[in-house]
Amino acid sequence: MSIKLTIMDEMARVAREHGKTLAPLHDDVALLDSGLDSLGIAVLVARLEDRLGLDPFTTSDDVQFPVTVGDFVKAYEHGTH
């Protein structure tokens, strides 16, 4: 499964578990408009670290938190190289 599909799968799982409804997800949707709140995003990052073995937001001092879903996916895609 690609990194993007893994992220989308986990986003859907976290949303279901937290009783949230995801917006239609595409790259230019603001992450905070995705349907996940800050707790949901934190859970998502923790789960992705378990699944992908990576947390791109703690691997560098120079990381900016992503604004859009596309930026979020890119952070993980670039963090694996």
N, CA, C and O atoms as a CHARMM CRD file, in Angstrom:
* protein
*
  324
    1    1 MET  N      0.85400  -1.17800   0.00000 PROA 1      0.00000
    2    1 MET  CA     0.00000   0.00000   0.00000 PROA 1      0.00000
    3    1 MET  C      0.89800   1.23800   0.00000 PROA 1      0.00000
    4    1 MET  O      1.89200   1.29400   0.72400 PROA 1      0.00000
    5    2 SER  N      0.53900   2.21900  -0.81200 PROA 2      0.00000
    6    2 SER  CA     1.33000   3.44200  -0.88300 PROA 2      0.00000
    7    2 SER  C      1.20900   4.23500   0.41700 PROA 2      0.00000
    8    2 SER  O      0.30100   4.01000   1.21700 PROA 2      0.00000
    9    3 ILE  N      2.12300   5.14600   0.60800 PROA 3      0.00000
   10    3 ILE  CA     2.08900   5.98900   1.80400 PROA 3      0.00000
   11    3 ILE  C      0.79600   6.79800   1.83500 PROA 3      0.00000
   12    3 ILE  O      0.16400   6.92000   2.88400 PROA 3      0.00000
   13    4 LYS  N      0.40200   7.34900   0.68900 PROA 4      0.00000
   14    4 LYS  CA    -0.82500   8.15800   0.64300 PROA 4      0.00000
   15    4 LYS  C     -2.03500   7.31300   1.02200 PROA 4      0.00000
   16    4 LYS  O     -2.86900   7.75600   1.81300 PROA 4      0.00000
   17    5 LEU  N     -2.14600   6.11100   0.47700 PROA 5      0.00000
   18    5 LEU  CA    -3.28200   5.25000   0.81000 PROA 5      0.00000
   19    5 LEU  C     -3.25500   4.82400   2.27600 PROA 5      0.00000
   20    5 LEU  O     -4.30400   4.70600   2.91000 PROA 5      0.00000
   21    6 THR  N     -2.07400   4.59700   2.80600 PROA 6      0.00000
   22    6 THR  CA    -1.94300   4.26000   4.23200 PROA 6      0.00000
   23    6 THR  C     -2.44700   5.41300   5.08900 PROA 6      0.00000
   24    6 THR  O     -3.17200   5.19900   6.06000 PROA 6      0.00000
   25    7 ILE  N     -2.06800   6.62200   4.73500 PROA 7      0.00000
   26    7 ILE  CA    -2.50900   7.80600   5.48200 PROA 7      0.00000
   27    7 ILE  C     -4.02200   7.96200   5.39200 PROA 7      0.00000
   28    7 ILE  O     -4.67800   8.20200   6.40600 PROA 7      0.00000
   29    8 MET  N     -4.57900   7.83000   4.20600 PROA 8      0.00000
   30    8 MET  CA    -6.02500   7.96600   4.03200 PROA 8      0.00000
   31    8 MET  C     -6.77100   6.88200   4.81200 PROA 8      0.00000
   32    8 MET  O     -7.81700   7.15100   5.40400 PROA 8      0.00000
   33    9 ASP  N     -6.24000   5.67100   4.81300 PROA 9      0.00000
   34    9 ASP  CA    -6.83800   4.57200   5.56200 PROA 9      0.00000
   35    9 ASP  C     -6.84800   4.88100   7.06000 PROA 9      0.00000
   36    9 ASP  O     -7.86000   4.68400   7.73300 PROA 9      0.00000
   37   10 GLU  N     -5.73700   5.35700   7.56600 PROA 10     0.00000
   38   10 GLU  CA    -5.65400   5.69500   8.99600 PROA 10     0.00000
   39   10 GLU  C     -6.53200   6.88400   9.34400 PROA 10     0.00000
   40   10 GLU  O     -7.12800   6.91700  10.42000 PROA 10     0.00000
   41   11 MET  N     -6.62200   7.86500   8.44700 PROA 11     0.00000
   42   11 MET  CA    -7.49300   9.01700   8.69600 PROA 11     0.00000
   43   11 MET  C     -8.93800   8.55300   8.83700 PROA 11     0.00000
   44   11 MET  O     -9.65100   8.99500   9.73700 PROA 11     0.00000
   45   12 ALA  N     -9.36500   7.66600   7.95300 PROA 12     0.00000
   46   12 ALA  CA   -10.73200   7.14900   8.01200 PROA 12     0.00000
   47   12 ALA  C    -10.95600   6.36700   9.30200 PROA 12     0.00000
   48   12 ALA  O    -12.01000   6.48800   9.92700 PROA 12     0.00000
   49   13 ARG  N     -9.98200   5.57400   9.70000 PROA 13     0.00000
   50   13 ARG  CA   -10.10700   4.78000  10.92600 PROA 13     0.00000
   51   13 ARG  C    -10.21100   5.68400  12.15600 PROA 13     0.00000
   52   13 ARG  O    -11.07100   5.47600  13.01200 PROA 13     0.00000
   53   14 VAL  N     -9.33800   6.68000  12.24000 PROA 14     0.00000
   54   14 VAL  CA    -9.36100   7.60000  13.38800 PROA 14     0.00000
   55   14 VAL  C    -10.69100   8.36000  13.41900 PROA 14     0.00000
   56   14 VAL  O    -11.28800   8.52900  14.48200 PROA 14     0.00000
   57   15 ALA  N    -11.14600   8.81000  12.26400 PROA 15     0.00000
   58   15 ALA  CA   -12.42500   9.53900  12.20300 PROA 15     0.00000
   59   15 ALA  C    -13.56300   8.66300  12.72600 PROA 15     0.00000
   60   15 ALA  O    -14.37400   9.11700  13.53300 PROA 15     0.00000
   61   16 ARG  N    -13.62700   7.41000  12.26900 PROA 16     0.00000
   62   16 ARG  CA   -14.68300   6.49500  12.73500 PROA 16     0.00000
   63   16 ARG  C    -14.61700   6.31600  14.24500 PROA 16     0.00000
   64   16 ARG  O    -15.63700   6.40400  14.92900 PROA 16     0.00000
   65   17 GLU  N    -13.42300   6.06700  14.76500 PROA 17     0.00000
   66   17 GLU  CA   -13.25300   5.81900  16.19400 PROA 17     0.00000
   67   17 GLU  C    -13.59200   7.03400  17.04600 PROA 17     0.00000
   68   17 GLU  O    -14.00200   6.89400  18.19800 PROA 17     0.00000
   69   18 HSD  N    -13.42100   8.22900  16.48000 PROA 18     0.00000
   70   18 HSD  CA   -13.67100   9.46200  17.22000 PROA 18     0.00000
   71   18 HSD  C    -15.03600  10.06000  16.89600 PROA 18     0.00000
   72   18 HSD  O    -15.36500  11.15500  17.35100 PROA 18     0.00000
   73   19 GLY  N    -15.82600   9.33500  16.10800 PROA 19     0.00000
   74   19 GLY  CA   -17.16500   9.81700  15.77200 PROA 19     0.00000
   75   19 GLY  C    -17.16700  11.04900  14.90000 PROA 19     0.00000
   76   19 GLY  O    -18.07500  11.87500  14.99500 PROA 19     0.00000
   77   20 LYS  N    -16.16600  11.18800  14.05200 PROA 20     0.00000
   78   20 LYS  CA   -16.04400  12.34200  13.15500 PROA 20     0.00000
   79   20 LYS  C    -16.38900  11.93300  11.73800 PROA 20     0.00000
   80   20 LYS  O    -16.29800  10.75800  11.38200 PROA 20     0.00000
   81   21 THR  N    -16.77900  12.89100  10.94000 PROA 21     0.00000
   82   21 THR  CA   -17.03600  12.67200   9.52600 PROA 21     0.00000
   83   21 THR  C    -15.94400  13.36600   8.73300 PROA 21     0.00000
   84   21 THR  O    -15.74700  14.57500   8.85900 PROA 21     0.00000
   85   22 LEU  N    -15.24100  12.60500   7.92100 PROA 22     0.00000
   86   22 LEU  CA   -14.18900  13.20000   7.10100 PROA 22     0.00000
   87   22 LEU  C    -14.79500  13.96700   5.93300 PROA 22     0.00000
   88   22 LEU  O    -15.80500  13.56500   5.35400 PROA 22     0.00000
   89   23 ALA  N    -14.15900  15.06700   5.60900 PROA 23     0.00000
   90   23 ALA  CA   -14.50000  15.79900   4.39200 PROA 23     0.00000
   91   23 ALA  C    -13.97600  14.98000   3.21700 PROA 23     0.00000
   92   23 ALA  O    -13.11500  14.12100   3.40900 PROA 23     0.00000
   93   24 PRO  N    -14.47000  15.22200   2.01600 PROA 24     0.00000
   94   24 PRO  CA   -13.85300  14.58400   0.85700 PROA 24     0.00000
   95   24 PRO  C    -12.37800  15.00900   0.81400 PROA 24     0.00000
   96   24 PRO  O    -12.06600  16.19700   0.72500 PROA 24     0.00000
   97   25 LEU  N    -11.49300  14.03300   0.87700 PROA 25     0.00000
   98   25 LEU  CA   -10.07400  14.34400   1.00500 PROA 25     0.00000
   99   25 LEU  C     -9.40500  14.46700  -0.35200 PROA 25     0.00000
  100   25 LEU  O     -9.47900  13.56800  -1.19000 PROA 25     0.00000
  101   26 HSD  N     -8.75700  15.59000  -0.54400 PROA 26     0.00000
  102   26 HSD  CA    -7.88600  15.79300  -1.69500 PROA 26     0.00000
  103   26 HSD  C     -6.75800  16.69200  -1.23900 PROA 26     0.00000
  104   26 HSD  O     -6.81400  17.26900  -0.15300 PROA 26     0.00000
  105   27 ASP  N     -5.74600  16.81100  -2.05700 PROA 27     0.00000
  106   27 ASP  CA    -4.49900  17.43800  -1.62900 PROA 27     0.00000
  107   27 ASP  C     -4.64000  18.86500  -1.10700 PROA 27     0.00000
  108   27 ASP  O     -3.88300  19.26600  -0.22300 PROA 27     0.00000
  109   28 ASP  N     -5.59000  19.64100  -1.63100 PROA 28     0.00000
  110   28 ASP  CA    -5.65100  21.04400  -1.20600 PROA 28     0.00000
  111   28 ASP  C     -6.65300  21.31700  -0.08300 PROA 28     0.00000
  112   28 ASP  O     -6.92200  22.47700   0.23000 PROA 28     0.00000
  113   29 VAL  N     -7.20700  20.27100   0.52500 PROA 29     0.00000
  114   29 VAL  CA    -8.07700  20.45500   1.69500 PROA 29     0.00000
  115   29 VAL  C     -7.19600  20.78600   2.90000 PROA 29     0.00000
  116   29 VAL  O     -6.20400  20.10700   3.16200 PROA 29     0.00000
  117   30 ALA  N     -7.57100  21.83500   3.62300 PROA 30     0.00000
  118   30 ALA  CA    -6.82800  22.18700   4.84000 PROA 30     0.00000
  119   30 ALA  C     -6.93200  21.02900   5.82700 PROA 30     0.00000
  120   30 ALA  O     -8.01300  20.47700   6.02900 PROA 30     0.00000
  121   31 LEU  N     -5.82900  20.66800   6.42900 PROA 31     0.00000
  122   31 LEU  CA    -5.80100  19.54100   7.34800 PROA 31     0.00000
  123   31 LEU  C     -6.81500  19.72800   8.47400 PROA 31     0.00000
  124   31 LEU  O     -7.47200  18.76900   8.88100 PROA 31     0.00000
  125   32 LEU  N     -6.94700  20.93900   8.97500 PROA 32     0.00000
  126   32 LEU  CA    -7.90000  21.19300  10.04800 PROA 32     0.00000
  127   32 LEU  C     -9.34600  21.22200   9.55700 PROA 32     0.00000
  128   32 LEU  O    -10.27100  21.24400  10.37000 PROA 32     0.00000
  129   33 ASP  N     -9.55300  21.22200   8.24400 PROA 33     0.00000
  130   33 ASP  CA   -10.89500  21.11500   7.66100 PROA 33     0.00000
  131   33 ASP  C    -11.19800  19.69900   7.19500 PROA 33     0.00000
  132   33 ASP  O    -12.22900  19.45600   6.56900 PROA 33     0.00000
  133   34 SER  N    -10.30200  18.76600   7.49600 PROA 34     0.00000
  134   34 SER  CA   -10.44500  17.38500   7.03500 PROA 34     0.00000
  135   34 SER  C    -11.53700  16.62600   7.78000 PROA 34     0.00000
  136   34 SER  O    -12.03100  15.60500   7.30100 PROA 34     0.00000
  137   35 GLY  N    -11.90400  17.12500   8.94000 PROA 35     0.00000
  138   35 GLY  CA   -12.86700  16.42400   9.78000 PROA 35     0.00000
  139   35 GLY  C    -12.23500  15.91000  11.06100 PROA 35     0.00000
  140   35 GLY  O    -12.94100  15.56200  12.00800 PROA 35     0.00000
  141   36 LEU  N    -10.91600  15.86100  11.09800 PROA 36     0.00000
  142   36 LEU  CA   -10.21700  15.46300  12.31800 PROA 36     0.00000
  143   36 LEU  C     -9.89100  16.70300  13.13200 PROA 36     0.00000
  144   36 LEU  O     -9.49000  17.72800  12.58100 PROA 36     0.00000
  145   37 ASP  N    -10.06200  16.60800  14.44100 PROA 37     0.00000
  146   37 ASP  CA    -9.65000  17.70300  15.31400 PROA 37     0.00000
  147   37 ASP  C     -8.18200  17.48500  15.70000 PROA 37     0.00000
  148   37 ASP  O     -7.55000  16.54000  15.22900 PROA 37     0.00000
  149   38 SER  N     -7.64700  18.35100  16.54800 PROA 38     0.00000
  150   38 SER  CA    -6.23100  18.25300  16.89800 PROA 38     0.00000
  151   38 SER  C     -5.89800  16.93400  17.59300 PROA 38     0.00000
  152   38 SER  O     -4.81900  16.38100  17.37900 PROA 38     0.00000
  153   39 LEU  N     -6.80200  16.42700  18.41500 PROA 39     0.00000
  154   39 LEU  CA    -6.56800  15.12800  19.05400 PROA 39     0.00000
  155   39 LEU  C     -6.53900  14.02600  17.99500 PROA 39     0.00000
  156   39 LEU  O     -5.67800  13.14700  18.03800 PROA 39     0.00000
  157   40 GLY  N     -7.45500  14.06900  17.06500 PROA 40     0.00000
  158   40 GLY  CA    -7.48500  13.08200  15.99200 PROA 40     0.00000
  159   40 GLY  C     -6.21400  13.10700  15.16500 PROA 40     0.00000
  160   40 GLY  O     -5.70300  12.05500  14.78000 PROA 40     0.00000
  161   41 ILE  N     -5.70000  14.29400  14.88700 PROA 41     0.00000
  162   41 ILE  CA    -4.45800  14.41500  14.12200 PROA 41     0.00000
  163   41 ILE  C     -3.29300  13.85500  14.92400 PROA 41     0.00000
  164   41 ILE  O     -2.41800  13.19300  14.36600 PROA 41     0.00000
  165   42 ALA  N     -3.27400  14.11300  16.23000 PROA 42     0.00000
  166   42 ALA  CA    -2.21000  13.56400  17.08000 PROA 42     0.00000
  167   42 ALA  C     -2.25600  12.03400  17.09600 PROA 42     0.00000
  168   42 ALA  O     -1.21500  11.37900  17.02800 PROA 42     0.00000
  169   43 VAL  N     -3.45600  11.47000  17.18600 PROA 43     0.00000
  170   43 VAL  CA    -3.61500  10.01400  17.14700 PROA 43     0.00000
  171   43 VAL  C     -3.16200   9.49100  15.78900 PROA 43     0.00000
  172   43 VAL  O     -2.49500   8.45900  15.70900 PROA 43     0.00000
  173   44 LEU  N     -3.52200  10.19900  14.72700 PROA 44     0.00000
  174   44 LEU  CA    -3.12000   9.81200  13.37900 PROA 44     0.00000
  175   44 LEU  C     -1.59600   9.75400  13.26200 PROA 44     0.00000
  176   44 LEU  O     -1.05200   8.78100  12.74000 PROA 44     0.00000
  177   45 VAL  N     -0.92000  10.76800  13.73300 PROA 45     0.00000
  178   45 VAL  CA     0.54600  10.80500  13.65600 PROA 45     0.00000
  179   45 VAL  C      1.15600   9.63900  14.43900 PROA 45     0.00000
  180   45 VAL  O      2.10700   9.01100  13.97400 PROA 45     0.00000
  181   46 ALA  N      0.61200   9.34900  15.62400 PROA 46     0.00000
  182   46 ALA  CA     1.12800   8.23500  16.42400 PROA 46     0.00000
  183   46 ALA  C      0.91500   6.90500  15.70500 PROA 46     0.00000
  184   46 ALA  O      1.80300   6.05300  15.69900 PROA 46     0.00000
  185   47 ARG  N     -0.24200   6.72800  15.11000 PROA 47     0.00000
  186   47 ARG  CA    -0.51700   5.46800  14.39500 PROA 47     0.00000
  187   47 ARG  C      0.34100   5.32900  13.14800 PROA 47     0.00000
  188   47 ARG  O      0.80400   4.23700  12.81900 PROA 47     0.00000
  189   48 LEU  N      0.54700   6.43400  12.46200 PROA 48     0.00000
  190   48 LEU  CA     1.39800   6.37700  11.27800 PROA 48     0.00000
  191   48 LEU  C      2.84000   6.06700  11.65600 PROA 48     0.00000
  192   48 LEU  O      3.54700   5.39600  10.90400 PROA 48     0.00000
  193   49 GLU  N      3.27600   6.54200  12.79800 PROA 49     0.00000
  194   49 GLU  CA     4.61700   6.20300  13.25600 PROA 49     0.00000
  195   49 GLU  C      4.71700   4.69400  13.49100 PROA 49     0.00000
  196   49 GLU  O      5.72800   4.07700  13.15600 PROA 49     0.00000
  197   50 ASP  N      3.67300   4.10700  14.06200 PROA 50     0.00000
  198   50 ASP  CA     3.65500   2.65500  14.26500 PROA 50     0.00000
  199   50 ASP  C      3.65100   1.91000  12.93300 PROA 50     0.00000
  200   50 ASP  O      4.38600   0.93600  12.76500 PROA 50     0.00000
  201   51 ARG  N      2.83800   2.35600  11.99800 PROA 51     0.00000
  202   51 ARG  CA     2.70100   1.63900  10.71200 PROA 51     0.00000
  203   51 ARG  C      3.86600   1.87200   9.77000 PROA 51     0.00000
  204   51 ARG  O      4.30500   0.95300   9.07900 PROA 51     0.00000
  205   52 LEU  N      4.36800   3.10000   9.73800 PROA 52     0.00000
  206   52 LEU  CA     5.40700   3.45000   8.77100 PROA 52     0.00000
  207   52 LEU  C      6.80100   3.52300   9.38800 PROA 52     0.00000
  208   52 LEU  O      7.80200   3.58900   8.67400 PROA 52     0.00000
  209   53 GLY  N      6.85800   3.51000  10.72200 PROA 53     0.00000
  210   53 GLY  CA     8.15800   3.61800  11.38900 PROA 53     0.00000
  211   53 GLY  C      8.77100   4.99600  11.24200 PROA 53     0.00000
  212   53 GLY  O      9.99300   5.13900  11.21100 PROA 53     0.00000
  213   54 LEU  N      7.92100   6.01400  11.15100 PROA 54     0.00000
  214   54 LEU  CA     8.39800   7.35200  10.84400 PROA 54     0.00000
  215   54 LEU  C      7.47600   8.40600  11.44000 PROA 54     0.00000
  216   54 LEU  O      6.25300   8.29900  11.34600 PROA 54     0.00000
  217   55 ASP  N      8.06600   9.41800  12.05000 PROA 55     0.00000
  218   55 ASP  CA     7.34200  10.62100  12.43900 PROA 55     0.00000
  219   55 ASP  C      8.13600  11.78800  11.87800 PROA 55     0.00000
  220   55 ASP  O      9.09800  12.23500  12.50200 PROA 55     0.00000
  221   56 PRO  N      7.75000  12.29000  10.70700 PROA 56     0.00000
  222   56 PRO  CA     8.54500  13.33600  10.06200 PROA 56     0.00000
  223   56 PRO  C      8.55600  14.66000  10.82300 PROA 56     0.00000
  224   56 PRO  O      9.32600  15.56100  10.48800 PROA 56     0.00000
  225   57 PHE  N      7.71700  14.78300  11.82900 PROA 57     0.00000
  226   57 PHE  CA     7.63500  16.04000  12.56100 PROA 57     0.00000
  227   57 PHE  C      8.57800  16.09000  13.74600 PROA 57     0.00000
  228   57 PHE  O      8.68400  17.12400  14.40600 PROA 57     0.00000
  229   58 THR  N      9.26000  15.00000  14.02800 PROA 58     0.00000
  230   58 THR  CA    10.24200  14.98100  15.11800 PROA 58     0.00000
  231   58 THR  C     11.63500  14.64000  14.63000 PROA 58     0.00000
  232   58 THR  O     12.56900  14.59600  15.43100 PROA 58     0.00000
  233   59 THR  N     11.80200  14.39500  13.33100 PROA 59     0.00000
  234   59 THR  CA    13.10600  13.99000  12.81400 PROA 59     0.00000
  235   59 THR  C     14.01500  15.15300  12.47500 PROA 59     0.00000
  236   59 THR  O     15.18800  14.94600  12.16400 PROA 59     0.00000
  237   60 SER  N     13.50600  16.36100  12.52700 PROA 60     0.00000
  238   60 SER  CA    14.30500  17.52900  12.17100 PROA 60     0.00000
  239   60 SER  C     13.87600  18.72500  13.01200 PROA 60     0.00000
  240   60 SER  O     12.72200  18.83300  13.42600 PROA 60     0.00000
  241   61 ASP  N     14.82500  19.61300  13.25100 PROA 61     0.00000
  242   61 ASP  CA    14.50600  20.84800  13.96600 PROA 61     0.00000
  243   61 ASP  C     13.85700  21.86700  13.04000 PROA 61     0.00000
  244   61 ASP  O     13.33300  22.88300  13.49600 PROA 61     0.00000
  245   62 ASP  N     13.89400  21.59700  11.74400 PROA 62     0.00000
  246   62 ASP  CA    13.47500  22.55600  10.72500 PROA 62     0.00000
  247   62 ASP  C     12.12600  22.19000  10.08200 PROA 62     0.00000
  248   62 ASP  O     11.88100  22.54900   8.93000 PROA 62     0.00000
  249   63 VAL  N     11.26300  21.49000  10.80300 PROA 63     0.00000
  250   63 VAL  CA    10.01000  21.01000  10.23500 PROA 63     0.00000
  251   63 VAL  C      8.88000  21.98000  10.53300 PROA 63     0.00000
  252   63 VAL  O      8.73200  22.46300  11.65500 PROA 63     0.00000
  253   64 GLN  N      8.07600  22.25700   9.49400 PROA 64     0.00000
  254   64 GLN  CA     6.86600  23.05200   9.67700 PROA 64     0.00000
  255   64 GLN  C      5.68700  22.10000   9.59900 PROA 64     0.00000
  256   64 GLN  O      5.67300  21.19000   8.76900 PROA 64     0.00000
  257   65 PHE  N      4.69900  22.30400  10.45600 PROA 65     0.00000
  258   65 PHE  CA     3.53200  21.43700  10.41600 PROA 65     0.00000
  259   65 PHE  C      2.76700  21.71500   9.13300 PROA 65     0.00000
  260   65 PHE  O      2.58800  22.87500   8.76200 PROA 65     0.00000
  261   66 PRO  N      2.31300  20.67100   8.44800 PROA 66     0.00000
  262   66 PRO  CA     1.63000  20.84700   7.16900 PROA 66     0.00000
  263   66 PRO  C      0.27800  21.53700   7.31400 PROA 66     0.00000
  264   66 PRO  O     -0.41100  21.38300   8.32200 PROA 66     0.00000
  265   67 VAL  N     -0.08400  22.29100   6.29500 PROA 67     0.00000
  266   67 VAL  CA    -1.34300  23.02400   6.29500 PROA 67     0.00000
  267   67 VAL  C     -2.43400  22.21600   5.60300 PROA 67     0.00000
  268   67 VAL  O     -3.58100  22.21200   6.05100 PROA 67     0.00000
  269   68 THR  N     -2.08900  21.53700   4.52200 PROA 68     0.00000
  270   68 THR  CA    -3.07900  20.80000   3.74600 PROA 68     0.00000
  271   68 THR  C     -2.85200  19.28800   3.85100 PROA 68     0.00000
  272   68 THR  O     -1.80700  18.83100   4.31300 PROA 68     0.00000
  273   69 VAL  N     -3.84300  18.53900   3.41600 PROA 69     0.00000
  274   69 VAL  CA    -3.70800  17.08400   3.37700 PROA 69     0.00000
  275   69 VAL  C     -2.53700  16.70700   2.46600 PROA 69     0.00000
  276   69 VAL  O     -1.76400  15.80500   2.79000 PROA 69     0.00000
  277   70 GLY  N     -2.40600  17.38800   1.34000 PROA 70     0.00000
  278   70 GLY  CA    -1.29300  17.12200   0.42400 PROA 70     0.00000
  279   70 GLY  C      0.05400  17.36900   1.08300 PROA 70     0.00000
  280   70 GLY  O      0.98600  16.58700   0.90000 PROA 70     0.00000
  281   71 ASP  N      0.16500  18.45700   1.85200 PROA 71     0.00000
  282   71 ASP  CA     1.41100  18.75000   2.57700 PROA 71     0.00000
  283   71 ASP  C      1.71500  17.65900   3.60400 PROA 71     0.00000
  284   71 ASP  O      2.86900  17.27300   3.79000 PROA 71     0.00000
  285   72 PHE  N      0.67600  17.17500   4.26000 PROA 72     0.00000
  286   72 PHE  CA     0.81600  16.11600   5.26300 PROA 72     0.00000
  287   72 PHE  C      1.35900  14.85200   4.60700 PROA 72     0.00000
  288   72 PHE  O      2.29300  14.23200   5.11500 PROA 72     0.00000
  289   73 VAL  N      0.77000  14.47500   3.47600 PROA 73     0.00000
  290   73 VAL  CA     1.22700  13.28600   2.75300 PROA 73     0.00000
  291   73 VAL  C      2.68000  13.46900   2.29800 PROA 73     0.00000
  292   73 VAL  O      3.49400  12.55900   2.44800 PROA 73     0.00000
  293   74 LYS  N      3.00200  14.62900   1.75200 PROA 74     0.00000
  294   74 LYS  CA     4.37100  14.90500   1.27800 PROA 74     0.00000
  295   74 LYS  C      5.38300  14.80000   2.40700 PROA 74     0.00000
  296   74 LYS  O      6.49600  14.32100   2.19400 PROA 74     0.00000
  297   75 ALA  N      5.01400  15.24000   3.60700 PROA 75     0.00000
  298   75 ALA  CA     5.93200  15.14200   4.74400 PROA 75     0.00000
  299   75 ALA  C      6.32500  13.69500   4.98900 PROA 75     0.00000
  300   75 ALA  O      7.48600  13.40100   5.27400 PROA 75     0.00000
  301   76 TYR  N      5.36600  12.79700   4.87800 PROA 76     0.00000
  302   76 TYR  CA     5.66100  11.36600   5.06600 PROA 76     0.00000
  303   76 TYR  C      6.41400  10.79900   3.87200 PROA 76     0.00000
  304   76 TYR  O      7.33700  10.00300   4.04300 PROA 76     0.00000
  305   77 GLU  N      6.03200  11.20000   2.66800 PROA 77     0.00000
  306   77 GLU  CA     6.72600  10.69400   1.47900 PROA 77     0.00000
  307   77 GLU  C      8.18400  11.13000   1.46200 PROA 77     0.00000
  308   77 GLU  O      9.06500  10.34400   1.11500 PROA 77     0.00000
  309   78 HSD  N      8.44000  12.37200   1.83400 PROA 78     0.00000
  310   78 HSD  CA     9.82400  12.85800   1.85300 PROA 78     0.00000
  311   78 HSD  C     10.59700  12.32400   3.05300 PROA 78     0.00000
  312   78 HSD  O     11.82200  12.21400   3.00800 PROA 78     0.00000
  313   79 GLY  N      9.89800  12.00200   4.10100 PROA 79     0.00000
  314   79 GLY  CA    10.55300  11.47100   5.30000 PROA 79     0.00000
  315   79 GLY  C     11.04700  10.05100   5.13100 PROA 79     0.00000
  316   79 GLY  O     11.85800   9.57700   5.92600 PROA 79     0.00000
  317   80 THR  N     10.56500   9.35700   4.09500 PROA 80     0.00000
  318   80 THR  CA    10.98700   7.97500   3.88200 PROA 80     0.00000
  319   80 THR  C     12.20000   7.86000   2.97700 PROA 80     0.00000
  320   80 THR  O     12.71700   6.76100   2.77800 PROA 80     0.00000
  321   81 HSD  N     12.65700   8.95900   2.43100 PROA 81     0.00000
  322   81 HSD  CA    13.81300   8.91100   1.51400 PROA 81     0.00000
  323   81 HSD  C     15.10800   9.15200   2.24100 PROA 81     0.00000
  324   81 HSD  O     16.17300   9.14600   1.62300 PROA 81     0.00000
